[in-house]
Amino acid sequence: MDVILNNPIYRIVGQAADEMGLQAFAVGGVVRDYFLQRHCTDIDIVCVGNGIALAKAAARSISPNIEVNVFKNFGTASFHYHYEGVTWQIEFVGARRESYRRDSRKPIVEDGTLEDDQNRRDFTINAMAVSLNSTTFGQLLDPFGGIRDLNEGVIKTPLDPDITFSDDPLRMMRAIRFATQLGFYIQDSTFDAICRNAERIKIVSAERITTELNKIVLSPTPSLGFKLLQKSGLLKIIFPEFSNLKGVDTVGARGHKDNFYHTLEVLDNVAERSDNLWLRWAAILHDIGKPATKRYDEKTGWTFHGHEVRGSKMVKKIFSHLRLPLDNKMKYVEKLVLLHLRPIILAEDEVTDSAVRRLLFDAGDDIDDLMTLCEADITSKNEEKVRRYMKNFQLVRQKLIELEEKDRIRNFQPPVSGEDIMKTFGIPPCREIGTIKDSIKDAILDGVIPNEREAAWKMMLDKAAELGLKPIVK
């Protein structure tokens, strides 16, 4: 264990613990991630005794200027430690024993032994500890076979999984999150307990659930987590709109694709191309309006007309329910959901300059992300169809570059403003101003006039004359 303990902080904490007559251990994620060869800058220290006092003593031995953050209600303390250009978060807690009430995931906490503390851990891979005291420095304590489970790629609880998940239902989300992030398998009895206890997730706050959900979304292959959430019954409780995508309706021999699995393919495709959390959320929600717009037509089969509009309108409610931010990030997702069919329609037809200008105008700075989403949305098993779409998408991308360089349409501002029109014709705000501005905008987007003030000014005068407006004479 020498490599994991080469950071001086471990000796510093161990010496402080020795002087106070306490046992101290590095536990949890930092031990797990060492064996997984993952970088970890959060170090959790458990001591058999007063964790806050140990934190203050360790900080003092480093520098009198280190600020120790104390959380008395939780019996924890933390400080930052700088070593080799990296800032480490060091958190201390006293070993404890926990018991739970049925209606709350907040435990009743009592002082305990290291064994008690390891017993309360969520999974075997997070229950390993390394001693920091001088006489036993570097000794690994692994009572539940965490090393074995890391090697075998298994997620399981140290004790009875029904008790583990009933006591703290958020651990069900964490099990699926770790399995998704690490590509691990959830032990059958542990997963069965998640299924039995799924309803218990209702006592957990939406903020806590979404923190875990976002970590699943940001995983290398997020579909793995959503399949587990669906299979366990958790998804229909925490995110019913997504769960509702699952299933195929048929009339005679005519069925539609399963939009749940299609969406997961799109999400994984986006994940291969981008680590943008909100672009991944746009992938999750791009077809969310399909259940509400599903119709069967004898001639054309199953249709989902307007699902992009319905889906875009659903984004705010979903973000609100999941306690996701109701700011520009939400508006970005709304925009991509609304526009996600536009490049696909272009790719099916002739790629005209006018259509590309309008797409660039509507998407603005988000055009590149929109194109990434649309390319990810092509999940057909027909390789020739996929090649055709991707070739046309390349044409769309090339035209976007050419027209942006020539016409400067991205985040387009009209060369003639509403204030220009009011001053020129001596009129107050009115419908005619909007009519003139729309005519200029459409003419520029259709390539009738260049995106220049002189051409736009002439068109303003011509359109105003049609509306019976005359310039004021100064």
BELSUL-V649259 format. One record per backbone hydrogen bond with DSSP energy under -0.5 kcal/mol. NH is the residue of the N-H (numbers start at 0). CO is the residue of the C=O. Records with the same first field share a line. If there is no record, write none. Layout:
BEGIN
NH->CO ; CO
END
This chain:
BEGIN
4->0
5->2
9->6
10->6
11->7
12->8
13->9
14->10
15->11
16->12
17->13
18->14
19->15
20->16 ; 17
21->16
22->47
24->45
25->129
26->43
27->127
29->26
30->27
31->27
32->28
33->29
34->30
35->31
36->32 ; 33
37->32
42->40 ; 88
43->26 ; 41
44->42 ; 90
45->24
46->92
47->22
48->46
50->48
53->49
54->50
55->51
56->52
57->53
58->54
59->55
60->56
61->57 ; 58
62->58
65->62
67->65
68->66 ; 77
69->67
70->75
71->69
73->70
74->70
75->70
76->91
77->68
78->89
80->87
82->80 ; 85
85->82
87->80 ; 85
88->40
89->78 ; 87
90->42 ; 88
91->76
92->44
93->74
94->46
96->109
98->107
103->100
106->104
107->98
108->106
109->96
111->94
116->112
117->113
118->114
119->115
120->117
123->155
125->122
126->123
128->140
129->25
130->138
131->23
132->23
135->132
136->133
137->130
138->135
140->128
141->139
144->141
148->144
149->145
150->146
151->147
152->148
153->148
154->184
155->153
163->159
164->160
165->161
166->162
167->163
170->167
171->168
172->168
173->169
174->170
175->171
176->172
177->173
178->174
179->175
180->176
181->177
182->178
183->178
184->152
186->154 ; 184
190->186
191->187
192->188
193->189
194->190
195->191
196->192
197->193 ; 194
199->196
200->197
201->198
202->199
203->200
208->204
209->205
210->206
211->207
212->208
213->209
214->210
215->211
216->212
217->213
218->215
221->218
223->220
224->221
225->221
226->222
227->223
228->224
229->225
230->226
231->227
232->228 ; 229
233->228
234->228
236->233
237->233
238->234
241->238
242->238
243->239
244->241
245->242
250->253
253->250
254->252
255->248
258->244 ; 256
259->244
261->257
262->258
263->259
264->260
265->261
266->262
267->263
268->264
269->265
270->266
271->267
272->268 ; 269
273->269
276->274
279->275
280->276
281->277
282->278
283->279
284->280
285->281 ; 282
287->284
289->286
292->288 ; 289
293->289 ; 290
294->302
296->300
300->296
302->294
306->303
309->305
310->306
311->307
312->308
313->309 ; 310
314->310 ; 311
317->313
318->314
319->315
320->316
321->317
322->319
323->318
326->324
330->326
331->327
332->328
333->329
334->330
335->331
336->332
337->333
338->334
339->335 ; 336
341->338
342->338
344->340
345->341
346->342
347->343
348->344 ; 345
351->349
355->351
356->352
357->353
358->354
359->355
360->356
361->357
362->358
363->359
365->362
366->363
369->365
370->366
371->367
372->368
373->369
374->370
375->371
376->372
377->374
378->376
382->380
385->381
386->382
387->383
388->384
389->385
390->386
391->387
392->388
393->389
394->390
395->391
396->392
397->393
398->394
399->395
400->396
401->397
402->398
403->399
404->400
405->401
406->402
407->402 ; 403
411->408
420->416
421->417
422->418
423->419
424->420
425->421
426->421
432->429
433->429
434->430
435->431
436->432
437->433
438->434
439->435
440->436
441->437
442->438
443->439
444->440
445->441
446->443
447->442
448->442
451->449
455->451
456->452
457->453
458->454
459->455
460->456
461->457
462->458
463->459
464->460
465->461
466->462
467->464
468->463
471->423
473->471
END
